[in-house]
């Protein structure tokens, strides 16, 4: 467990900084910019989710990047209902979950 905690601290950008910046950009900024032009909430969800997904395409590839649309929809709904703080925390929790999942798969791969 200590090894995981140390690795999380090393991976702090992808676990802590990126979710903060992504949620501020893809939720907060797009939402409040949309308010200025009287954009409805469905348009916000679509634009926010697609932008979030497209930003992940370069390093996740098409298949895994397009799956991010669903995460974007979920995060947009959380943002609308609960605000940006909870959305950031959920995004961080998701990244921590993915980190542990990937680490576990790597360990199982090397054990076989």
N, C-alpha and C positions, 0 to 999 in steps of 0.2 A: 504494500500500500504506500509506503514511504517513497518508493521508486515512482509510482504514479503521481504523487503530489509534486515531487521535484520536476517531473516531466511536464506537468501542467504549468508550473511556474515558468519553465523554459518556453512553452508554447503559448505564452500569455497573449501574444498578438491575436492569434486565431481564436482563442477562447474568450478573451476579455475585450481587447481593443476593437477588433473588427465588428463584433456584434453591436458595440456601442455606436461606432461610426455608421454601420449599415442601417441600423434602426433610425438614427437621426436623419440619415439621408433618404432612405427608401420609405419611411413612414412619416416622420415628423415634417421634413422639408416638403415632400410631395403633397402631403395633406394640407399644410398651411398655404402653400402656393396655389393649390387647387381651390381653396376657399376664396382667394382673391379673384378667381375667374368664375366663381359660382359652380364649381364642379360638384356633382353629386357623389354620394359615398360609393356607389357601385363603380363609377368611373375611377375613383381613387383606388379601390381594391384591384381593379384590372391593371391600371398603369403601374401601381406600386409592385404588384406581384410579378408582372412581366419584366420590369426594370431589375428587380431583385434576381430573378432567374437569369436574365441575360448577363448580368454582372458575374455570374458564376460559371458561365459557359467556357471561358478561356482555360480554366484549370480543372474543371470537372468533366468537360466534354458535353456533347449534346444530350445524351440519354440521362445522365445524372443531373445535368444542369437544368433540363426542362422539368425534372421532378421538383425542383426548387420552387416552381410556380405554386405548388400546393402548400409548401411552407410559407411562401409569401402571402397566400390567401389567409392562412391561419394567423400569421403575425399581423396582417392588416386588420382582421376582425378583432384580435386582442387589443390592438392599438385604439381602434374606434371605441371599444367598450371600456377599456381599463387605463389607457394612456401609455405613454412612451416608456416609463420606468419598468412596468411589468413586462412589456414587450422586450426590452433589453435583457431583463433577467431571464425570461424564457428562452431567448436566443442564446444566451450564455449557457444555460442549462442544456440546451440541445447540443451545442458544440462540445460540452464536457462529455455528454453521453456518447457522441460520435467518437470522440477521442478515446474513451475507454473501450468502445466496441472495436475500433481499429487496432488498438494495442493488444487486445485479447486475441484478435484474429492473427496478428503477427506472431504472437507467442505460440499459438496453436500450430501455425504454419511451420515454425522452426522446430517444434517438438516432433512433428511427424516425419 
